[in-house]
């Protein structure tokens, strides 16, 4: 079962600590966004494997935009 991980704020992709194939636990940071000089993690909603990263560092993302796919 795949699940979209969505940005919960508008910001710039600051860091991508995971890559496709990585296993993550619920609450692990998949993407780190920067907004208003703060680093805000976008966390995995459940345990699984990262199937796809849909953003690049430095890219601006909008609230609700899919940033990664978890399987």
C-alpha positions in Angstrom: 0.0 0.0 0.0 1.5 3.4 -1.0 0.8 6.6 0.8 1.6 10.2 -0.2 3.6 12.3 2.3 2.5 15.9 1.9 4.0 19.2 3.0 2.0 20.7 5.9 3.4 24.2 5.3 4.7 26.2 2.4 8.5 26.4 2.5 11.8 25.6 0.8 13.3 22.1 0.9 16.2 22.5 3.2 17.4 18.9 3.5 16.4 15.4 2.3 17.7 13.0 4.9 16.2 9.9 3.2 16.5 8.3 -0.2 14.3 5.8 -2.1 14.7 2.4 -0.5 15.3 3.7 3.0 13.2 2.2 5.8 11.6 4.8 8.1 9.6 4.6 11.3 6.5 6.6 12.1 7.7 10.1 13.0 11.0 10.0 11.2 11.9 13.1 9.1 11.6 12.3 5.4 12.1 15.9 4.2 13.1 19.0 6.2 11.5 22.3 5.1 12.7 25.8 5.9 10.1 28.4 6.5 10.5 31.8 8.3 14.1 30.8 9.3 12.9 27.6 11.0 13.6 24.0 10.0 10.4 22.0 10.0 10.5 18.2 9.5 7.9 16.5 7.2 7.5 13.2 9.0 6.6 9.7 7.9 3.0 9.0 9.1 3.8 5.3 9.6 6.6 2.8 9.3 7.5 1.7 5.7 10.0 2.2 2.9 10.5 5.4 0.9 9.4 4.6 -2.6 10.0 8.0 -4.2 11.2 11.5 -3.4 9.4 14.1 -5.5 11.4 17.3 -4.5 14.9 18.6 -4.7 16.9 20.6 -2.1 16.3 24.3 -2.7 12.8 23.8 -4.3 9.8 25.7 -3.0 6.9 23.5 -2.1 3.3 24.6 -1.3 1.2 23.4 1.6 -0.5 20.1 0.6 2.0 19.3 -2.2 3.2 15.7 -2.3 6.9 15.5 -1.4 7.4 11.8 -1.1 5.8 8.4 -1.5 5.9 5.8 1.2 5.2 2.1 0.7 
